[in-house]
Amino acid sequence: MSAGSPPRDDKYLLDGETEVFCNREINMQQIRAIGFDMDYTLAQYNLAFELLAYDGAKQKLVDTFRYPEAVASFEYDSTYFRRGLVIDKERGNVIKMDRHKYVRQAYHGFSPLPSAVRKSLYMASSENIPLYTESTFVNIDTLFLLVDAYLFAQLVEYKDRHPSEIKHSYAAIYSHIRQCVDLCHRDGVIKDRVAEDPGAYIVPDPGMVTMLEQYRGSGRKTFLVTNSLWEYTDVVMNFLVGNKGPRNQDWLDLFEVVIVGSRKPAFLEDRSAYMMRVAPADGSLRNVDGVEGPVDAFLAQGKVFQGGNWKHLLEMLKLTSGDNVLYVGDHMYSDILRSKRSLGWRTCLVIPELAGEVAALQQYAGLDAGLQELRRRRLVMDEEMDSLYKSIQVLRREEKQGAQGGARTEPSTELKKLSRQLQELEEAGERLDDTIKAGCSDYHHKFHRVWGKLFESGFQESRFAKQVSTYACVYTKKASNLGMVSPERWFRTVRDSMPHDVYLALGLGGASQTEMVGADAGEPR
């Protein structure tokens, strides 16, 4: 607990490790099927897994794209970047936005851009403000992309220092990185190593099997939809159910339907995508013309498939409404946004970073309260200055009218006094702004040394937070947390707040807050 935080009883502390938070109400009694992604959802990976992609990609950059040999000696820092950031491929930048898409932080490589440069790049005019959905931007909306982001920043730095050694554009550099990382996933650099020793790369989750059995036992249908192919999926899931050697529990028994190689988000969009049945014994594929015949008889021939689309899935689950489906995933775009916006599925976003965020929120609650008090004082100061502005305007207008009638033209003592008070308040406001800015930076750095809070940018919600609140019905640290509650749970929302709610909570109220300065000069209260 920080020195700025009051002592608290542990029984009242929020547990970010196990809690499920709700944005949109879900009555689980209405959910008939629960589906899961695999990578970074059911299966959480450790640093060693990220290093497989990082080390493999940088070596391929040297061997395949002829990057300098020095690139092979780069070292990885898995903690530098966070989800919710955006890569600007053309400029070599990584940026963080608030919910209004205002860029509040921007780094070129590992160097922060000055405020003036940042603003000139990302809000120069109303005609060229980007939407950040263009192909020149990459949203870091999955933990897989942290490797890409770090390697990109390293190469941007290297190119700037040694322009003669890397002549590719920043955009070309990112394209090469993406190709190399993808190749690591396809050619066995990653998956062969994981298959050799799953425990070295996958974080065990003792609650996963219990959670799946709990929902199946309640009559819900469970399904798996992953972009990984069968061989790798079988390795990972076999490890997760606790089989360290020859299989002694068939993980397929935990699911009604398993779809591998799904090609999300295409799986959620392309009605014409064809489906093949996978033979678990040898991984061989056989074309099927959709769901052939009665569903039960069709699945009795094998329930593992590759490809297909959401229509095939719902037919096999005997469902017609997306509102009866809850899908659990970690990828904001491929798992959550598309299933929610296009199909109306209920969604659960897995956010492994959540526990750290919740713990820091509680640890540094005192700092936050202090900042809010400074902000309240600044708002009160704004009201006082506004009253002075209006009082000065009234006096000037009255004195101007008097001058036209032949009265004195020198500013009155009262006007000079009010002008002096206004100047003093403006100077005090500037000092308070500096204090708030420094305090906000210090507070954010308690959460992350570079990018601050995951769910905030400055005093606003971050773009990531807005996406979570818009597209994730519920969110939690890990999928197995759904097993910590009853299958009949009704997830309920907390009350949303608008600025006027906050103003009332802070005791702000315009003219009613303080006596209007200058009211004795004729300004109405």
Helices and strands as residue ranges (DSSP letters): G 10-12, E 20-22, E 26-27, G 28-30, E 33-36, E 44-45, H 47-65, G 69-73, E 86-88, E 93-97, E 103-108, E 111-112, H 115-122, E 137-139, H 145-161, H 170-186, H 191-196, G 198-200, E 202-203, H 207-217, E 221-225, H 230-240, G 251-254, E 257-260, G 266-268, E 275-278, E 285-288, H 295-300, E 304-307, H 310-317, G 322-324, E 325-329, I 332-337, H 338-343, E 346-350, H 354-363, H 365-404, H 413-445, E 456-457, E 460-461, H 463-471, E 474-476, G 479-484, E 490-491, H 499-506, G 510-512, G 519-521
